[in-house]
Amino acid sequence: MPPEQYMECALSLARLAVGCTSPNPAVGAVVVKDGLAIGMGYTQPAGSEHAEVMALRQAGDKARGAEMYVTLEPCCHYGRTPPCAEAIIKAGISEVHVALLDPNPVVSGRGIGRLSEAGIRTHIGMCEEEACQINEAYIKHITTGLPFVIAKFAMSLDGKIATKTGDSKWITREEARKCAHGLRYGADAIMVGANTIVADDPHLTARGCGGRGGTGKMQPLRLIVDSGGRVPVNAHVFEPPGGVLLAVAEPVDPARREAFTEAGAEVLEFPAESGGVDVVELFRLLGKRGIVTVLVEGGGELLGSLFDRGLVDKVMVFISPVIIGGQEAAIVAGEGVAMMTEALRLTRVDIKTFGDDVMVSGYVDKGLALGNQDSSGESACSRG
């Protein structure tokens, strides 16, 4: 089997860990000897074993003299767990192939250096682009301290997210909605504005996705941006499972704050910015709390404020072939741009179909507007 296939196997294992390891990266590892994979593993939830240790444990004594294929540089420091580099050395691995160096300054280059010091042959860069994509959120968080922000919404063919009465269930069909719940599964937090709660009364849970099923313990944090503290305390979002963080603009009425707390929410006050919550400060706090990925699901005012401030990293839009009509239901509000040359452009665009529905996704190139189209954009690695 070509070496690339072993690394592709490790990448597939890493994908199994996405959504379960935060704030740690999702990593996959394969131990190979005499052309056979004798050990496989992927990162367990934070505080548990890393991918390399899981693979070595499965390989056992056969690991001596074997090769390892791992999607991210093995750690070399003591954190919640011992360093993986030392476990690799102790197991007697003779050669290590690493897809991507860890951007964490505590690790970057040092893990590889420790392996080389121990006489282990090391190779870097196989399937690097794929490894970057799997951990694009981790890369941004570890290098900037901010979460990776995904703007996700569904719309009709004529650009509406609801009817004139506010009805939005359902624009897309079941297959596309299952994909959307998969996106929730991979996020640390789902963010919406107060209008979305008032209009739709969503649960904001990840359903039908492994351990984060509708009643699973590991639900994403439900984050509501409510500058006036006006969402009803009997909304579905306050029901189990999952935690709720309510971001309000200061000062908030003490009685409302107490009511939200009794409903089970953590209430955080932020400086008011143009009458709303200072979302820049909110994201800084989320980053400090180890929130690596934020999935923003609306509404239009919240999405507009995030785009206006350059806080969105990736966009995922589900488009259904229906016509709604009317003047209401703007998808992205905010200030917007004055000229088409100032409009944000997506790069590395991908298109998928779910029955009759279409999903268009891409990355916001913050240095590329429509009037400057000769740039090739940044890679997932350089964006961090």
C-alpha positions in Angstrom: 0.0 0.0 0.0 1.4 3.5 -0.9 2.4 5.6 2.1 -0.2 8.2 1.2 -3.0 5.7 1.9 -1.8 5.1 5.4 -1.9 8.9 6.0 -5.4 9.0 4.4 -6.4 6.4 6.9 -5.1 8.5 9.7 -7.0 11.5 8.3 -10.2 9.5 8.3 -9.6 8.6 11.9 -9.0 12.3 12.8 -12.4 13.1 11.2 -14.0 10.8 13.7 -12.7 12.9 16.5 -14.0 16.3 15.1 -16.5 17.8 17.6 -15.3 15.7 20.5 -11.8 16.9 21.4 -12.1 20.7 21.9 -10.1 22.6 22.8 -7.6 20.0 21.6 -7.0 19.2 17.9 -8.6 16.2 16.2 -5.8 13.8 15.3 -5.6 10.4 13.8 -2.6 8.0 13.9 -1.8 4.6 12.3 1.1 2.3 13.2 2.4 0.2 10.2 4.7 -2.7 10.2 5.6 -5.0 7.2 3.0 -3.4 5.1 0.2 -3.9 7.6 -1.6 -1.5 9.9 -1.2 -2.9 13.4 -2.5 0.0 15.4 -5.0 2.8 14.9 -6.3 5.6 17.0 -7.8 9.0 17.2 -7.9 11.7 19.9 -10.2 11.1 22.8 -12.1 13.9 24.6 -9.9 16.5 26.3 -8.0 15.0 29.3 -8.0 11.5 27.8 -5.5 9.7 25.5 -4.2 11.3 22.3 -4.3 9.5 18.9 -0.7 8.3 19.1 -1.2 6.6 22.4 -4.4 4.9 21.3 -2.6 3.5 18.2 0.4 2.4 20.2 -1.8 0.7 22.7 -3.4 -1.3 20.0 -0.1 -2.2 18.3 1.4 -3.3 21.6 4.9 -4.9 21.4 4.7 -5.1 17.6 5.2 -1.3 17.5 9.0 -1.8 18.0 10.6 -1.0 14.6 7.3 0.1 13.0 6.4 3.3 11.3 3.7 5.8 12.4 1.6 8.0 10.3 0.0 10.9 12.3 -2.0 13.9 11.1 -0.5 16.4 13.5 2.9 16.8 15.1 3.2 14.7 18.4 3.2 16.8 21.5 6.3 17.1 23.6 5.1 18.7 26.8 3.1 17.7 29.8 -0.4 18.9 29.8 -3.4 17.0 30.9 -1.6 13.9 29.5 2.1 13.0 29.2 3.9 13.9 25.9 3.1 11.7 22.9 6.7 12.1 21.6 8.0 10.2 24.6 5.4 7.5 24.2 6.5 7.0 20.6 10.2 6.8 21.6 9.4 4.4 24.4 7.4 2.1 22.0 10.4 1.8 19.7 8.9 3.4 16.6 11.6 3.8 14.0 10.0 6.3 11.6 7.3 8.9 11.9 5.4 10.6 9.0 3.6 13.9 10.1 1.1 15.6 8.0 1.2 19.0 9.7 3.4 20.8 12.3 1.5 21.9 15.3 1.1 25.7 15.3 1.0 25.7 19.1 4.2 27.5 20.0 4.7 25.1 22.9 4.9 22.2 20.4 5.7 23.6 17.0 8.9 21.9 15.7 9.8 20.6 19.2 7.9 17.4 18.9 9.7 16.5 15.7 12.9 17.7 17.2 12.5 15.4 20.2 11.9 12.4 17.9 14.9 13.2 15.8 17.1 13.5 18.9 16.0 10.0 19.8 17.2 8.7 16.4 13.7 8.4 14.9 13.5 9.3 11.2 10.8 12.0 10.6 9.0 13.2 7.5 6.7 16.3 7.3 4.1 17.5 4.9 2.3 14.4 3.5 -1.4 15.3 3.0 -0.8 18.7 4.7 -3.7 20.5 3.1 -6.2 17.9 4.3 -4.8 17.9 7.8 -5.1 21.7 7.8 -8.8 21.6 6.9 -9.6 19.1 9.7 -8.1 21.4 12.3 -8.7 24.8 10.7 -10.6 25.9 13.8 -7.9 24.7 16.2 -5.3 26.5 14.0 -7.1 29.8 14.3 -7.8 29.5 18.0 -4.3 28.5 19.0 -2.7 31.3 17.0 -5.1 34.1 17.6 -7.0 33.2 20.8 -10.3 33.6 18.9 -12.8 31.0 17.8 -13.3 29.9 14.2 -16.6 31.4 13.1 -18.9 29.7 10.6 -22.0 31.5 9.3 -24.6 29.0 8.3 -28.1 29.7 6.9 -30.7 28.3 4.6 -32.5 30.4 2.0 -34.9 30.2 -0.9 -33.9 30.7 -4.5 -35.0 34.3 -4.3 -32.9 35.0 -1.2 -35.4 34.7 1.6 -35.0 33.0 5.0 -38.7 33.1 5.9 -42.1 34.1 4.6 -43.8 37.5 5.2 -45.3 36.0 8.4 -42.0 34.8 9.7 -42.5 31.1 8.9 -39.2 29.4 8.1 -40.0 25.7 8.7 -38.8 24.3 6.6 -37.0 25.9 3.7 -34.8 22.9 3.0 -35.7 19.2 3.0 -34.7 16.5 5.5 -31.5 15.5 3.9 -30.1 19.0 4.0 -31.3 19.4 7.6 -29.4 16.3 8.6 -26.2 17.8 7.2 -27.0 21.0 9.2 -27.2 19.0 12.4 -23.9 17.4 11.5 -22.4 20.9 11.5 -23.9 21.5 14.9 -22.2 18.4 16.2 -18.8 19.7 15.1 -19.2 23.0 16.8 -18.5 24.1 20.4 -21.2 26.7 20.4 -24.3 27.6 18.3 -24.9 31.3 18.2 -28.2 33.1 17.4 -29.7 36.5 17.9 -32.7 37.2 20.1 -35.0 37.6 17.1 -34.4 34.0 16.1 -35.4 32.8 19.5 -38.5 35.0 19.6 -39.6 34.1 16.0 -38.7 30.4 15.8 -38.3 29.1 19.4 -35.6 26.6 18.4 -34.0 24.0 20.6 -30.5 24.6 19.1 -29.4 21.0 19.8 -27.5 18.6 17.6 -29.8 15.7 16.9 -29.0 12.3 15.4 -25.2 12.7 15.5 -23.6 10.0 17.6 -22.9 10.9 21.2 -24.4 14.4 20.7 -27.9 13.1 19.9 -30.9 14.9 21.1 -30.5 13.6 24.6 -26.8 13.2 24.6 -24.6 14.7 27.2 -22.1 16.4 24.9 -24.3 19.1 23.3 -22.8 22.3 22.0 -23.1 25.5 24.1 -26.2 27.5 23.1 -25.2 31.1 22.8 -27.8 33.8 22.5 -26.9 37.4 21.7 -29.7 39.5 23.3 -28.7 43.1 23.8 -32.0 44.0 25.5 -32.5 40.8 27.5 -35.9 40.2 26.0 -36.0 36.5 25.0 -38.8 34.6 26.9 -37.6 32.5 29.8 -39.9 29.7 28.8 -38.2 29.3 25.3 -37.2 25.8 24.3 -33.5 26.9 24.2 -33.5 26.9 28.1 -34.5 23.2 28.2 -32.0 20.4 28.6 -29.7 19.1 27.2 -26.9 21.5 26.9 -25.8 24.8 28.5 -27.0 28.3 27.6 -25.0 31.5 27.7 -26.9 34.7 27.3 -24.9 37.7 26.1 -26.6 41.0 27.0 -25.6 44.7 26.7 -25.0 46.3 30.0 -26.8 47.3 32.1 -29.3 44.6 32.3 -32.4 44.7 34.5 -31.6 42.8 37.7 -35.0 41.1 37.7 -34.5 39.8 34.1 -31.0 38.7 35.0 -32.4 36.7 37.9 -35.1 35.2 35.7 -32.6 34.0 33.1 -30.4 32.5 35.8 -33.3 30.6 37.3 -34.1 29.3 33.8 -30.6 27.8 33.7 -28.6 30.4 31.6 -25.3 32.0 32.4 -25.8 35.7 31.9 -22.8 37.8 30.8 -22.9 41.6 30.4 -20.9 43.2 27.7 -20.2 46.9 26.8 -22.9 48.2 24.5 -21.8 49.0 21.0 -24.2 50.9 18.8 -27.0 49.7 21.1 -26.0 46.1 20.9 -23.6 43.6 22.5 -19.9 44.2 21.7 -19.4 41.0 19.7 -15.6 41.5 19.4 -15.4 41.3 23.2 -17.8 38.4 23.2 -15.5 36.4 20.9 -12.4 37.3 22.9 -14.1 35.8 26.0 -15.2 32.7 24.2 -11.7 32.2 23.0 -10.4 32.4 26.6 -13.0 29.9 27.6 -11.7 27.3 25.1 -14.5 27.7 22.6 -12.8 26.8 19.4 -15.7 26.7 16.8 -18.8 28.9 16.8 -21.6 28.1 14.3 -23.7 31.2 13.7 -27.3 30.4 12.6 -28.8 33.9 12.4 -30.6 36.1 12.3 -29.9 38.8 9.8 -28.9 41.5 12.2 -26.4 39.3 14.0 -24.9 37.9 10.8 -24.7 41.5 9.4 -22.8 42.7 12.5 -20.3 39.8 12.3 -19.7 40.3 8.6 -19.3 44.1 9.1 -16.6 43.5 11.7 -14.8 40.9 9.7 -15.4 38.1 12.3 -16.7 35.4 9.9 -14.2 32.8 8.7 -16.4 30.4 6.7 -19.8 30.6 5.1 -22.1 27.6 4.5 -25.4 28.4 2.7 -28.2 25.9 1.9 -30.2 26.9 -1.1 -33.7 25.4 -1.8 -35.4 25.7 -5.2 -38.4 27.5 -3.9 -39.7 31.1 -4.4 -41.1 32.9 -1.4 -41.3 36.5 -2.5 -42.0 39.6 -0.4 -39.9 42.4 1.0 -39.1 41.0 4.4 -36.5 38.5 5.8 -33.1 39.9 4.9 -30.4 37.2 5.2 -27.5 39.4 6.1 -28.4 42.9 7.5 -25.9 45.2 9.2 -24.3 48.2 7.5 -23.2 46.4 4.4 -20.8 47.8 1.8 -21.2 50.9 -0.3 -19.5 49.6 -3.5 -19.4 46.2 -5.1 -15.6 46.5 -5.1 -15.8 46.3 -1.3 -17.9 43.2 -1.1 -16.4 40.1 0.6 -15.5 37.3 -1.7 -15.4 33.6 -0.8 -12.5 31.5 -1.8 -12.1 27.7 -2.1 -15.7 27.4 -2.8 -17.3 24.0 -2.6 -20.8 22.9 -3.9 -22.7 19.9 -2.7 -26.2 18.7 -3.4 -28.7 17.2 -1.0 -31.6 16.0 -3.2 -33.0 19.2 -4.8 -31.2 21.4 -2.2 -27.7 22.8 -2.8 -25.0 23.8 -0.3 -22.5 26.4 -1.2 -19.6 26.8 1.2 -16.4 28.8 1.1 -13.9 30.8 3.2 -14.1 34.6 3.7 -10.9 36.0 2.2 -10.5 39.1 4.4 -7.9 40.5 2.0 -9.8 40.0 -1.2 -12.8 42.1 -2.4 -14.5 41.9 -5.8 -12.3 44.7 -7.0 -9.1 42.8 -6.3 -9.6 39.4 -7.8 -6.0 38.5 -8.7 -5.2 37.2 -5.2 -5.1 33.5 -4.7 -6.3 33.8 -1.1 -4.8 32.2 2.0 -4.5 28.5 2.8 -6.1 27.0 5.8 -2.7 26.9 7.5 -1.7 30.5 6.7 -5.1 31.8 7.8 -4.5 30.8 11.4 
